[in-house]
């Protein structure tokens, strides 16, 4: 059953902590997953959270710490000594251990590594620390199972038993040569069904998908999504097997990228979170696009003011300004969002700019005709038949122009190496408002001769 964190439960845990009822706390925590306990720690003050964590098994505690958000974990661990941190780092997967240590001051990081009882873990951590976090090397873990292709099945099984002690989940058994170069993989099913005397060289699959240490994490995520992999091996430029990246780490990358894209689409610059970041950082992330939007609106007001004479003659024209602006903005955002999504799905068969524009014109033409007819019908309903051609043609034109802007802007930005997600935000909305209102009044001036 899924655990539900309630205010009453947190109060119950807090009472047990205040009274140092260790037996109750251990009993309660034994029934929960580490991820659920991490959620409880967020609701407690630092001292109480620390008390609860120290009651638990170090391996469970390591999983709990791995589940905490970076900002919260860094603040929480400030009260821990290097020796205490080392006890948890000893129990972590190497990739999680490196993430935690990279959040610590350099002195603390070096002290923790020196205090680790598992020296192989220390070596793994030192190997991973020099990789940037946004490449495959910074995402991989060193724990994996690798087998020399010259071993027999019997020897292979014994190797798996020994190596699996340090591997939490066995996704694949990788096959290497005498120089540790990755040559393939072998499934556990084949190992189980093969004759004991058979050699791994005779049963392994040489066709294995891998990534190099320098590959961006976004490429790693694309590879694992495309080939539906639970884990992918990581090699260096010589092809030597160095580690593996598992699906749980890739899910984190995909989630983080989606959050950044959503923020960019809505006009928020930088990686910010409402609960964790300061007021001024939140203001700085939102203000640039808000200013751009305000300037655009002021320019639109200037355009409207230019056509005061027309408005004074036919006041009903003002009633349709909101639909012109909102329709252009909505169409632009919809189109840009679809283009951004297609750009993210890299393929050698991707449509050309001309093909995208051709499809955009057809879709916009259909949408524009339907929306224009709807608005024209409304003009008749309110007794303004002379506005039917003006409003209908203006909406059709605005939909076409907004679709063009929503298509071409992300493509151009992508060509210049700029994140195209930012094109779907206030920029397109503001530009379409400005163009739409100008087009509307020009059409009104021409058709109504005012």
C-alpha positions as a Markdown table, in Angstrom:
| # | Residue | x | y | z |
|---|---|---|---|---|
| 1 | Unk | 0.0 | 0.0 | 0.0 |
| 2 | Unk | 1.2 | 3.5 | -0.8 |
| 3 | Unk | 2.4 | 5.5 | 2.2 |
| 4 | Unk | 0.6 | 8.8 | 2.7 |
| 5 | Unk | 2.3 | 11.4 | 4.8 |
| 6 | Unk | -0.1 | 13.3 | 7.0 |
| 7 | Unk | 0.2 | 16.1 | 9.5 |
| 8 | Unk | -1.0 | 13.7 | 12.2 |
| 9 | Unk | 1.7 | 11.2 | 11.4 |
| 10 | Unk | 4.5 | 13.8 | 11.4 |
| 11 | Unk | 3.2 | 14.9 | 14.8 |
| 12 | Unk | 3.3 | 11.3 | 16.0 |
| 13 | Unk | 6.9 | 10.9 | 14.9 |
| 14 | Unk | 7.9 | 14.2 | 16.4 |
| 15 | Unk | 6.4 | 13.2 | 19.7 |
| 16 | Unk | 8.4 | 9.9 | 19.6 |
| 17 | Unk | 11.5 | 11.9 | 18.9 |
| 18 | Unk | 10.9 | 14.4 | 21.7 |
| 19 | Unk | 10.4 | 11.6 | 24.2 |
| 20 | Unk | 13.3 | 9.5 | 22.7 |
| 21 | Unk | 11.0 | 6.6 | 22.1 |
| 22 | Unk | 13.5 | 4.7 | 20.0 |
| 23 | Unk | 11.6 | 1.5 | 19.9 |
| 24 | Unk | 8.5 | 3.1 | 18.4 |
| 25 | Unk | 10.6 | 5.0 | 15.9 |
| 26 | Unk | 12.4 | 1.9 | 14.7 |
| 27 | Unk | 9.2 | 0.0 | 14.4 |
| 28 | Unk | 7.5 | 2.7 | 12.4 |
| 29 | Unk | 10.5 | 3.2 | 10.1 |
| 30 | Unk | 10.9 | -0.5 | 9.4 |
| 31 | Unk | 7.5 | -0.5 | 7.7 |
| 32 | Unk | 8.5 | 2.3 | 5.3 |
| 33 | Unk | 10.6 | 2.6 | 2.2 |
| 34 | Unk | 13.7 | 4.9 | 2.3 |
| 35 | Unk | 12.0 | 7.3 | -0.1 |
| 36 | Unk | 9.0 | 7.6 | 2.3 |
| 37 | Unk | 11.4 | 8.3 | 5.2 |
| 38 | Unk | 13.1 | 11.0 | 3.2 |
| 39 | Unk | 9.7 | 12.7 | 2.9 |
| 40 | Unk | 9.4 | 12.6 | 6.7 |
| 41 | Unk | 12.8 | 14.3 | 7.1 |
| 42 | Unk | 11.6 | 17.2 | 5.1 |
| 43 | Unk | 8.9 | 17.9 | 7.6 |
| 44 | Unk | 11.2 | 17.8 | 10.7 |
| 45 | Unk | 13.7 | 20.4 | 11.9 |
| 46 | Unk | 17.4 | 19.6 | 11.4 |
| 47 | Unk | 18.0 | 18.3 | 14.9 |
| 48 | Unk | 14.9 | 15.9 | 14.9 |
| 49 | Unk | 15.7 | 14.7 | 11.4 |
| 50 | Unk | 19.3 | 13.9 | 12.4 |
| 51 | Unk | 18.1 | 12.0 | 15.5 |
| 52 | Unk | 15.7 | 9.9 | 13.4 |
| 53 | Unk | 18.4 | 9.2 | 10.8 |
| 54 | Unk | 21.0 | 8.0 | 13.3 |
| 55 | Unk | 18.6 | 5.4 | 14.7 |
| 56 | Unk | 18.4 | 3.6 | 11.4 |
| 57 | Unk | 20.7 | 1.1 | 9.7 |
| 58 | Unk | 23.5 | 2.8 | 7.9 |
| 59 | Unk | 22.6 | 1.2 | 4.5 |
| 60 | Unk | 19.0 | 2.5 | 4.9 |
| 61 | Unk | 20.3 | 5.9 | 6.0 |
| 62 | Unk | 22.5 | 6.0 | 2.8 |
| 63 | Unk | 19.4 | 5.4 | 0.6 |
| 64 | Unk | 17.5 | 8.1 | 2.5 |
| 65 | Unk | 20.3 | 10.6 | 2.0 |
| 66 | Unk | 20.5 | 9.7 | -1.7 |
| 67 | Unk | 16.8 | 10.5 | -2.1 |
| 68 | Unk | 17.1 | 14.0 | -0.6 |
| 69 | Unk | 17.2 | 17.1 | -2.9 |
| 70 | Unk | 20.6 | 18.6 | -3.3 |
| 71 | Unk | 19.9 | 21.9 | -1.6 |
| 72 | Unk | 18.2 | 20.3 | 1.4 |
| 73 | Unk | 20.9 | 17.6 | 1.7 |
| 74 | Unk | 23.7 | 20.1 | 1.7 |
| 75 | Unk | 22.1 | 22.1 | 4.5 |
| 76 | Unk | 21.2 | 19.0 | 6.5 |
| 77 | Unk | 24.6 | 17.4 | 6.4 |
| 78 | Unk | 26.4 | 20.6 | 7.7 |
| 79 | Unk | 25.8 | 19.2 | 11.2 |
| 80 | Unk | 27.5 | 15.9 | 10.4 |
| 81 | Unk | 31.2 | 15.2 | 11.0 |
| 82 | Unk | 33.4 | 13.8 | 8.3 |
| 83 | Unk | 33.5 | 10.4 | 10.2 |
| 84 | Unk | 29.7 | 10.3 | 10.3 |
| 85 | Unk | 29.4 | 11.1 | 6.6 |
| 86 | Unk | 32.0 | 8.4 | 5.8 |
| 87 | Unk | 29.7 | 5.7 | 7.3 |
| 88 | Unk | 26.9 | 6.6 | 4.9 |
| 89 | Unk | 29.1 | 7.1 | 1.9 |
| 90 | Unk | 30.6 | 3.6 | 2.4 |
| 91 | Unk | 27.1 | 2.2 | 1.8 |
| 92 | Unk | 26.2 | 4.2 | -1.3 |
| 93 | Unk | 26.5 | 3.4 | -4.9 |
| 94 | Unk | 29.5 | 5.3 | -6.3 |
| 95 | Unk | 27.5 | 7.7 | -8.4 |
| 96 | Unk | 25.3 | 8.7 | -5.4 |
| 97 | Unk | 28.4 | 9.0 | -3.2 |
| 98 | Unk | 30.0 | 11.4 | -5.7 |
| 99 | Unk | 26.9 | 13.5 | -5.9 |
| 100 | Unk | 26.9 | 13.9 | -2.1 |
| 101 | Unk | 30.6 | 14.6 | -1.8 |
| 102 | Unk | 30.5 | 17.2 | -4.6 |
| 103 | Unk | 28.1 | 19.2 | -2.4 |
| 104 | Unk | 30.6 | 19.3 | 0.4 |
| 105 | Unk | 33.5 | 21.7 | 1.0 |
| 106 | Unk | 36.8 | 20.4 | -0.4 |
| 107 | Unk | 38.3 | 19.7 | 3.0 |
| 108 | Unk | 35.3 | 17.7 | 4.1 |
| 109 | Unk | 35.3 | 15.8 | 0.8 |
| 110 | Unk | 38.9 | 14.7 | 1.2 |
| 111 | Unk | 38.5 | 13.8 | 4.9 |
| 112 | Unk | 35.5 | 11.6 | 4.1 |
| 113 | Unk | 37.4 | 9.8 | 1.3 |
| 114 | Unk | 40.3 | 9.2 | 3.6 |
| 115 | Unk | 38.0 | 7.8 | 6.3 |
| 116 | Unk | 36.2 | 5.3 | 4.1 |
| 117 | Unk | 36.6 | 1.7 | 5.2 |
| 118 | Unk | 35.8 | 0.3 | 1.8 |
| 119 | Unk | 38.9 | 1.3 | -0.1 |
| 120 | Unk | 37.5 | 0.1 | -3.4 |
| 121 | Unk | 34.6 | 2.5 | -2.9 |
| 122 | Unk | 37.2 | 5.2 | -2.3 |
| 123 | Unk | 38.9 | 4.3 | -5.5 |
| 124 | Unk | 35.6 | 4.4 | -7.4 |
| 125 | Unk | 34.8 | 7.8 | -6.0 |
| 126 | Unk | 38.2 | 9.2 | -7.0 |
| 127 | Unk | 37.8 | 7.9 | -10.5 |
| 128 | Unk | 34.4 | 9.6 | -10.9 |
| 129 | Unk | 35.2 | 13.0 | -9.2 |
| 130 | Unk | 37.0 | 14.4 | -12.2 |
| 131 | Unk | 34.1 | 14.0 | -14.6 |
| 132 | Unk | 31.7 | 16.9 | -15.1 |
| 133 | Unk | 28.1 | 16.2 | -13.9 |
| 134 | Unk | 26.6 | 16.9 | -17.3 |
| 135 | Unk | 28.4 | 14.1 | -19.2 |
| 136 | Unk | 28.1 | 10.3 | -19.1 |
| 137 | Unk | 31.2 | 9.9 | -16.9 |
| 138 | Unk | 29.6 | 12.1 | -14.2 |
| 139 | Unk | 26.4 | 10.1 | -14.3 |
| 140 | Unk | 27.8 | 6.5 | -14.3 |
| 141 | Unk | 28.4 | 4.3 | -11.3 |
| 142 | Unk | 31.4 | 2.0 | -11.1 |
| 143 | Unk | 29.5 | -1.0 | -9.6 |
| 144 | Unk | 28.7 | -3.5 | -12.4 |
| 145 | Unk | 29.4 | -7.2 | -13.3 |
| 146 | Unk | 32.0 | -7.8 | -16.0 |
| 147 | Unk | 33.2 | -11.2 | -17.2 |
| 148 | Unk | 36.3 | -12.1 | -19.2 |
| 149 | Unk | 35.3 | -13.8 | -22.5 |
| 150 | Unk | 37.8 | -16.6 | -21.9 |
| 151 | Unk | 36.1 | -17.9 | -18.7 |
| 152 | Unk | 33.9 | -21.0 | -18.7 |
| 153 | Unk | 30.3 | -20.8 | -17.6 |
| 154 | Unk | 31.2 | -22.4 | -14.2 |
| 155 | Unk | 33.9 | -19.8 | -13.6 |
| 156 | Unk | 31.5 | -17.0 | -14.8 |
| 157 | Unk | 28.8 | -18.0 | -12.2 |
| 158 | Unk | 31.4 | -17.9 | -9.4 |
| 159 | Unk | 32.6 | -14.4 | -10.6 |
| 160 | Unk | 29.0 | -13.2 | -10.7 |
| 161 | Unk | 28.5 | -14.4 | -7.1 |
| 162 | Unk | 31.5 | -12.4 | -6.0 |
| 163 | Unk | 30.9 | -9.3 | -7.9 |
| 164 | Unk | 27.1 | -9.1 | -7.2 |
| 165 | Unk | 27.8 | -8.5 | -3.5 |
| 166 | Unk | 28.6 | -4.9 | -4.4 |
| 167 | Unk | 25.9 | -4.4 | -7.1 |
| 168 | Unk | 22.4 | -3.6 | -5.9 |
| 169 | Unk | 20.6 | -4.5 | -9.2 |
| 170 | Unk | 22.1 | -6.8 | -11.9 |
| 171 | Unk | 20.9 | -5.4 | -15.2 |
| 172 | Unk | 23.5 | -7.0 | -17.5 |
| 173 | Unk | 26.6 | -9.1 | -17.4 |
| 174 | Unk | 29.2 | -7.3 | -19.6 |
| 175 | Unk | 31.9 | -9.2 | -21.4 |
| 176 | Unk | 35.5 | -7.8 | -21.7 |
| 177 | Unk | 38.8 | -9.0 | -23.2 |
| 178 | Unk | 42.1 | -9.2 | -21.4 |
| 179 | Unk | 42.6 | -5.5 | -21.7 |
| 180 | Unk | 39.2 | -4.7 | -20.1 |
| 181 | Unk | 37.8 | -3.6 | -23.5 |
| 182 | Unk | 34.1 | -4.1 | -23.8 |
| 183 | Unk | 33.3 | -6.7 | -26.5 |
| 184 | Unk | 29.7 | -7.6 | -25.7 |
| 185 | Unk | 27.2 | -8.8 | -23.1 |
| 186 | Unk | 25.6 | -12.1 | -22.1 |
| 187 | Unk | 22.2 | -12.6 | -20.5 |
| 188 | Unk | 21.7 | -14.5 | -17.3 |
| 189 | Unk | 19.3 | -16.8 | -19.2 |
| 190 | Unk | 22.1 | -17.9 | -21.5 |
| 191 | Unk | 24.4 | -18.5 | -18.6 |
| 192 | Unk | 21.9 | -20.6 | -16.8 |
| 193 | Unk | 21.0 | -22.7 | -19.9 |
| 194 | Unk | 24.6 | -23.1 | -21.2 |
| 195 | Unk | 26.7 | -26.2 | -20.5 |
| 196 | Unk | 29.1 | -25.7 | -17.5 |
| 197 | Unk | 32.2 | -26.3 | -19.6 |
| 198 | Unk | 31.1 | -23.8 | -22.4 |
| 199 | Unk | 33.1 | -20.7 | -22.8 |
| 200 | Unk | 31.6 | -17.2 | -22.5 |
| 201 | Unk | 33.3 | -16.5 | -25.9 |
| 202 | Unk | 30.9 | -18.9 | -27.5 |
| 203 | Unk | 27.6 | -17.6 | -26.0 |
| 204 | Unk | 28.0 | -13.8 | -25.6 |
| 205 | Unk | 26.3 | -11.3 | -27.8 |
| 206 | Unk | 28.9 | -9.0 | -29.5 |
| 207 | Unk | 26.3 | -6.4 | -30.5 |
| 208 | Unk | 26.1 | -4.1 | -27.4 |
| 209 | Unk | 25.0 | -0.5 | -27.2 |
| 210 | Unk | 27.3 | 1.7 | -25.2 |
| 211 | Unk | 28.2 | 5.4 | -24.6 |
| 212 | Unk | 31.5 | 7.2 | -24.2 |
| 213 | Unk | 32.4 | 9.1 | -21.0 |
| 214 | Unk | 32.3 | 12.4 | -22.8 |
| 215 | Unk | 28.7 | 12.1 | -24.2 |
| 216 | Unk | 26.3 | 14.7 | -22.8 |
| 217 | Unk | 23.7 | 13.3 | -20.4 |
| 218 | Unk | 20.9 | 14.3 | -22.8 |
| 219 | Unk | 22.4 | 12.0 | -25.4 |
| 220 | Unk | 22.6 | 9.2 | -22.9 |
| 221 | Unk | 18.9 | 9.6 | -22.1 |
| 222 | Unk | 18.0 | 9.6 | -25.8 |
| 223 | Unk | 20.0 | 6.3 | -26.3 |
| 224 | Unk | 18.3 | 4.6 | -23.3 |
| 225 | Unk | 14.8 | 5.8 | -24.4 |
| 226 | Unk | 15.3 | 4.8 | -28.0 |
| 227 | Unk | 16.6 | 1.3 | -27.3 |
| 228 | Unk | 14.5 | 0.7 | -24.1 |
| 229 | Unk | 17.5 | 0.0 | -21.9 |
| 230 | Unk | 17.5 | -0.4 | -18.2 |
| 231 | Unk | 21.3 | 0.2 | -18.1 |
| 232 | Unk | 23.9 | 1.2 | -20.6 |
| 233 | Unk | 27.7 | 0.6 | -20.3 |
| 234 | Unk | 30.1 | 3.5 | -20.3 |
| 235 | Unk | 33.5 | 3.2 | -22.0 |
| 236 | Unk | 36.5 | 5.5 | -22.5 |
| 237 | Unk | 38.0 | 6.5 | -25.9 |
| 238 | Unk | 39.9 | 3.2 | -26.0 |
| 239 | Unk | 36.7 | 1.2 | -25.5 |
| 240 | Unk | 37.6 | 0.1 | -22.0 |
| 241 | Unk | 34.6 | -0.6 | -19.8 |
| 242 | Unk | 34.6 | 1.9 | -16.9 |
| 243 | Unk | 31.0 | 1.8 | -15.5 |
| 244 | Unk | 27.3 | 1.8 | -16.3 |
| 245 | Unk | 24.4 | 4.2 | -16.2 |
| 246 | Unk | 21.2 | 2.9 | -14.8 |
| 247 | Unk | 17.6 | 3.9 | -15.6 |
| 248 | Unk | 17.0 | 5.6 | -12.2 |
| 249 | Unk | 19.7 | 8.2 | -13.0 |
| 250 | Unk | 18.4 | 8.8 | -16.5 |
| 251 | Unk | 14.9 | 9.4 | -15.2 |
| 252 | Unk | 16.4 | 12.1 | -13.0 |
| 253 | Unk | 18.0 | 13.7 | -16.0 |
| 254 | Unk | 14.8 | 13.6 | -18.1 |
| 255 | Unk | 12.8 | 15.1 | -15.2 |
| 256 | Unk | 15.3 | 17.9 | -14.6 |
| 257 | Unk | 15.4 | 18.7 | -18.3 |
| 258 | Unk | 11.5 | 18.8 | -18.5 |
| 259 | Unk | 11.4 | 21.1 | -15.5 |
| 260 | Unk | 13.9 | 23.5 | -17.2 |
| 261 | Unk | 12.0 | 23.4 | -20.5 |
| 262 | Unk | 8.7 | 24.2 | -18.7 |
| 263 | Unk | 10.4 | 27.1 | -16.9 |
| 264 | Unk | 11.9 | 28.4 | -20.2 |
| 265 | Unk | 8.5 | 28.1 | -22.0 |
| 266 | Unk | 6.8 | 30.2 | -19.3 |
| 267 | Unk | 9.6 | 32.8 | -19.4 |
| 268 | Unk | 11.6 | 31.8 | -16.3 |
| 269 | Unk | 15.4 | 32.0 | -16.8 |
| 270 | Unk | 17.7 | 29.7 | -14.8 |
| 271 | Unk | 17.0 | 26.7 | -12.6 |
| 272 | Unk | 14.9 | 28.0 | -9.7 |
| 273 | Unk | 12.5 | 26.4 | -7.2 |
| 274 | Unk | 9.8 | 28.3 | -5.3 |
| 275 | Unk | 10.4 | 26.6 | -1.9 |
| 276 | Unk | 14.2 | 26.6 | -2.0 |
| 277 | Unk | 15.4 | 29.8 | -3.6 |
| 278 | Unk | 15.5 | 33.3 | -2.2 |
| 279 | Unk | 13.0 | 36.0 | -3.1 |
| 280 | Unk | 15.6 | 38.0 | -5.1 |
| 281 | Unk | 16.6 | 34.9 | -7.1 |
| 282 | Unk | 13.0 | 34.2 | -8.0 |
| 283 | Unk | 12.5 | 37.8 | -8.9 |
| 284 | Unk | 15.6 | 37.8 | -11.1 |
| 285 | Unk | 14.4 | 34.6 | -12.9 |
| 286 | Unk | 11.0 | 36.0 | -13.7 |
| 287 | Unk | 11.6 | 39.7 | -14.2 |
| 288 | Unk | 13.4 | 39.8 | -17.6 |
| 289 | Unk | 10.5 | 38.3 | -19.5 |
| 290 | Unk | 7.9 | 40.2 | -17.5 |
| 291 | Unk | 9.7 | 43.4 | -18.5 |
| 292 | Unk | 9.8 | 42.2 | -22.1 |
| 293 | Unk | 6.1 | 41.5 | -22.0 |
| 294 | Unk | 5.3 | 44.8 | -20.5 |
| 295 | Unk | 7.3 | 46.7 | -23.2 |
| 296 | Unk | 5.5 | 44.7 | -25.8 |
| 297 | Unk | 2.1 | 45.6 | -24.3 |
| 298 | Unk | 3.1 | 49.3 | -24.2 |
| 299 | Unk | 4.1 | 49.1 | -27.9 |
| 300 | Unk | 0.7 | 47.4 | -28.6 |
| 301 | Unk | -1.0 | 50.3 | -26.8 |
| 302 | Unk | 1.0 | 52.7 | -29.0 |
| 303 | Unk | -0.3 | 50.9 | -32.1 |
| 304 | Unk | -3.9 | 51.1 | -30.8 |
| 305 | Unk | -3.5 | 54.8 | -30.0 |
| 306 | Unk | -2.3 | 55.3 | -33.6 |
| 307 | Unk | -5.7 | 54.1 | -34.8 |
| 308 | Unk | -7.8 | 56.3 | -32.4 |
| 309 | Unk | -9.5 | 57.9 | -35.4 |
| 310 | Unk | -10.8 | 54.6 | -36.6 |
| 311 | Unk | -11.9 | 53.6 | -33.1 |
| 312 | Unk | -13.8 | 56.9 | -32.7 |
| 313 | Unk | -15.7 | 56.2 | -35.9 |
| 314 | Unk | -16.5 | 52.5 | -35.2 |
| 315 | Unk | -16.2 | 51.9 | -31.4 |
| 316 | Unk | -17.2 | 48.2 | -31.9 |
| 317 | Unk | -13.7 | 47.6 | -33.3 |
| 318 | Unk | -12.3 | 47.8 | -29.7 |
| 319 | Unk | -14.4 | 44.8 | -28.6 |
| 320 | Unk | -12.4 | 42.4 | -30.8 |
| 321 | Unk | -8.9 | 43.5 | -29.7 |
| 322 | Unk | -8.7 | 40.9 | -26.9 |
| 323 | Unk | -9.6 | 38.0 | -29.2 |
| 324 | Unk | -7.0 | 39.1 | -31.8 |
| 325 | Unk | -4.3 | 39.3 | -29.2 |
| 326 | Unk | -5.1 | 36.1 | -27.3 |
| 327 | Unk | -5.6 | 34.0 | -30.5 |
| 328 | Unk | -2.3 | 35.0 | -31.9 |
| 329 | Unk | -0.5 | 34.3 | -28.6 |
| 330 | Unk | -2.2 | 30.9 | -28.1 |
| 331 | Unk | -1.5 | 29.8 | -31.7 |
| 332 | Unk | 2.1 | 30.9 | -31.5 |
| 333 | Unk | 2.7 | 29.0 | -28.2 |
| 334 | Unk | 1.0 | 25.8 | -29.5 |
| 335 | Unk | 3.0 | 25.8 | -32.7 |
| 336 | Unk | 6.3 | 26.6 | -31.0 |
| 337 | Unk | 5.7 | 23.8 | -28.4 |
| 338 | Unk | 5.2 | 21.2 | -31.1 |
| 339 | Unk | 8.3 | 22.4 | -33.0 |
| 340 | Unk | 10.4 | 22.3 | -29.8 |
| 341 | Unk | 9.2 | 18.8 | -29.2 |
| 342 | Unk | 10.1 | 17.6 | -32.7 |
| 343 | Unk | 13.5 | 19.3 | -32.5 |
| 344 | Unk | 14.2 | 17.4 | -29.3 |
| 345 | Unk | 13.5 | 14.1 | -31.1 |
| 346 | Unk | 16.6 | 14.0 | -33.2 |
| 347 | Unk | 16.4 | 11.9 | -36.3 |
| 348 | Unk | 18.1 | 11.7 | -39.7 |
| 349 | Unk | 14.6 | 11.7 | -41.2 |
| 350 | Unk | 13.4 | 14.9 | -39.6 |
| 351 | Unk | 11.3 | 17.2 | -41.8 |
| 352 | Unk | 13.0 | 20.1 | -43.5 |
| 353 | Unk | 12.1 | 23.7 | -42.7 |
| 354 | Unk | 10.1 | 23.9 | -46.0 |
| 355 | Unk | 8.1 | 20.7 | -45.1 |
| 356 | Unk | 7.4 | 22.1 | -41.6 |
| 357 | Unk | 6.2 | 25.4 | -43.0 |
| 358 | Unk | 4.0 | 23.7 | -45.6 |
| 359 | Unk | 2.3 | 21.6 | -42.9 |
| 360 | Unk | 2.0 | 24.7 | -40.7 |
| 361 | Unk | 0.2 | 26.7 | -43.5 |
| 362 | Unk | -2.4 | 23.9 | -44.0 |
| 363 | Unk | -3.1 | 23.5 | -40.3 |
| 364 | Unk | -3.2 | 27.3 | -39.7 |
| 365 | Unk | -5.5 | 27.8 | -42.7 |
| 366 | Unk | -8.0 | 25.3 | -41.4 |
| 367 | Unk | -7.9 | 26.7 | -37.8 |
| 368 | Unk | -8.0 | 30.3 | -39.1 |
| 369 | Unk | -11.1 | 29.6 | -41.3 |
| 370 | Unk | -13.0 | 28.0 | -38.4 |
| 371 | Unk | -12.1 | 30.7 | -35.8 |
| 372 | Unk | -12.7 | 33.5 | -38.3 |
| 373 | Unk | -16.2 | 32.0 | -39.2 |
| 374 | Unk | -17.0 | 31.7 | -35.4 |
| 375 | Unk | -16.0 | 35.4 | -34.8 |
| 376 | Unk | -17.9 | 36.5 | -38.0 |
| 377 | Unk | -21.0 | 34.8 | -36.7 |
| 378 | Unk | -20.7 | 36.7 | -33.4 |
| 379 | Unk | -20.5 | 40.0 | -35.3 |
| 380 | Unk | -23.8 | 39.2 | -36.9 |
| 381 | Unk | -25.3 | 38.2 | -33.6 |
| 382 | Unk | -24.4 | 41.6 | -32.0 |
| 383 | Unk | -25.7 | 43.5 | -35.0 |
| 384 | Unk | -22.4 | 44.5 | -36.6 |
| 385 | Unk | -22.5 | 42.9 | -40.1 |
| 386 | Unk | -19.9 | 45.4 | -41.5 |
| 387 | Unk | -17.3 | 43.9 | -39.1 |
| 388 | Unk | -17.8 | 40.3 | -40.4 |
| 389 | Unk | -15.1 | 40.5 | -43.2 |
| 390 | Unk | -12.8 | 42.6 | -41.0 |
| 391 | Unk | -12.8 | 40.3 | -38.0 |
| 392 | Unk | -12.8 | 37.1 | -40.0 |
| 393 | Unk | -10.0 | 38.1 | -42.3 |
| 394 | Unk | -8.0 | 39.6 | -39.4 |
| 395 | Unk | -8.2 | 36.3 | -37.4 |
| 396 | Unk | -7.3 | 34.2 | -40.4 |
| 397 | Unk | -4.2 | 36.4 | -41.0 |
| 398 | Unk | -3.2 | 36.4 | -37.4 |
| 399 | Unk | -3.4 | 32.6 | -37.1 |
| 400 | Unk | -1.2 | 32.3 | -40.2 |
| 401 | Unk | 1.3 | 34.8 | -39.0 |
| 402 | Unk | 1.4 | 33.4 | -35.5 |
| 403 | Unk | 1.9 | 29.9 | -36.8 |
| 404 | Unk | 4.7 | 31.1 | -39.0 |
| 405 | Unk | 6.4 | 32.8 | -36.0 |
| 406 | Unk | 5.9 | 29.7 | -33.8 |
| 407 | Unk | 7.5 | 27.5 | -36.5 |
| 408 | Unk | 10.4 | 29.6 | -37.6 |
| 409 | Unk | 11.6 | 31.1 | -34.3 |
| 410 | Unk | 12.5 | 27.8 | -32.5 |
| 411 | Unk | 14.2 | 26.5 | -35.7 |
| 412 | Unk | 16.3 | 29.7 | -36.0 |
| 413 | Unk | 17.3 | 29.6 | -32.3 |
| 414 | Unk | 18.2 | 26.0 | -32.6 |
| 415 | Unk | 20.5 | 26.7 | -35.5 |
| 416 | Unk | 22.3 | 29.2 | -33.4 |
| 417 | Unk | 22.7 | 26.8 | -30.5 |
| 418 | Unk | 20.1 | 28.6 | -28.3 |
| 419 | Unk | 17.6 | 26.5 | -26.3 |
| 420 | Unk | 14.5 | 26.7 | -28.5 |
| 421 | Unk | 12.2 | 26.2 | -25.5 |
| 422 | Unk | 12.6 | 29.9 | -24.7 |
| 423 | Unk | 10.9 | 30.8 | -28.0 |
| 424 | Unk | 7.6 | 29.4 | -26.8 |
| 425 | Unk | 7.2 | 31.9 | -24.0 |
| 426 | Unk | 6.5 | 35.6 | -23.7 |
| 427 | Unk | 8.6 | 36.4 | -26.7 |
| 428 | Unk | 6.3 | 34.9 | -29.2 |
| 429 | Unk | 3.2 | 36.0 | -27.3 |
| 430 | Unk | 4.4 | 39.6 | -27.2 |
| 431 | Unk | 5.4 | 39.7 | -30.9 |
| 432 | Unk | 2.2 | 38.1 | -32.0 |
| 433 | Unk | 0.1 | 40.6 | -29.9 |
| 434 | Unk | 1.9 | 43.5 | -31.6 |
| 435 | Unk | 1.7 | 42.1 | -35.1 |
| 436 | Unk | -1.9 | 40.9 | -34.7 |
| 437 | Unk | -3.3 | 44.3 | -33.5 |
| 438 | Unk | -1.4 | 46.1 | -36.3 |
| 439 | Unk | -2.8 | 43.7 | -38.9 |
| 440 | Unk | -6.3 | 44.0 | -37.5 |
| 441 | Unk | -6.5 | 47.8 | -37.7 |
| 442 | Unk | -4.9 | 47.8 | -41.2 |
| 443 | Unk | -7.5 | 45.4 | -42.5 |
| 444 | Unk | -10.2 | 47.5 | -40.8 |
| 445 | Unk | -8.9 | 50.7 | -42.5 |
| 446 | Unk | -8.8 | 49.1 | -45.9 |
| 447 | Unk | -12.1 | 47.3 | -45.8 |
| 448 | Unk | -14.1 | 50.0 | -44.0 |
| 449 | Unk | -12.4 | 52.9 | -45.7 |
| 450 | Unk | -11.9 | 54.7 | -42.3 |
